[in-house]
């Protein structure tokens, strides 16, 4: 099966995103669900976009890049599922 990084939408790591991750895991995948908003759950899309603007798109992108880089390092290790 696959190893998946599931990025949340502008309303954060909601119950719906977590439910999707659970479904993927039940299907046999390994799922990583980073929370780029540190627990904040904007109530609507405009509020989520405001949060991204306050954090800075560059900061959000950097967090994503760091996570993907860490996963790539792990996946390239001998014996890992991605090796």
N, C-alpha and C positions, 0 to 999 in steps of 0.2 A: 504494500500500500504506500501511500504518499505521506510526506511530511509537509504540513501546510502552515503558512503564516497568514492568519486571518486578521486583516486590518479593519478596525471599526469605522463607521461613518461619522458625520459631523455631530451626531447626537451621543457619541461616546460608546463605551462598551456596555451596551444595553442588554437586557434580558434576551431580546431577540437575537442579538449577535452571539451571546453565550449559548443559546439554544441551537443555533446553526453549528457552532463549534462542537457541541455535544453530539449532534447528529453525525457529523463527520467522524468523530471519535468512535461512535458506535459502529460505524461502517469500517472501522479498522485503521483509520488514519491517525497520525500524530498531529495535533493541532496546537499552535502557539497563538495566543490572543493578547497581544500587548495592549496596554491601556495608555494611550498617548495623552489623555486628559487627566490622569491621576485621580480617577474616581468621579470626576465631574460629568454630569449627564444633562446637557443643555435640553430644555423642554421642546425646542423646535429648531428647524434648520437655520433661520436667521441668527438665533442665539449661538448655535454651534459655529457658524461662520465668524461671528464676533469673537468667540473664544479662540479660534484658529488665528484670527488677526492679532488678538492680544498676545498669544503665545509666540506668534510669528511663524509664517509658513516655513521659513528656513529652519526653525527649531523643530517643528513637526517632521520635516524632511530628514533632518539630522538624526532624530530619534529612530526613524524608520531605517535609515541607512546603517546605523549602529546595530540595530537588531538583525537586519539581514546579514551584515558582516559577521556578527557573532555566530549566527546559524551556519553560514558558509564555512567558518573555521571548524565548527563542531562536525559538520557533515563531511569535511575533508579528512577527518581523523580516521586512522585505520580502525576497522571494526564498526564504524558508525553506519547507520542505514543508508546514508548518502554516499558512502565511499565506493 
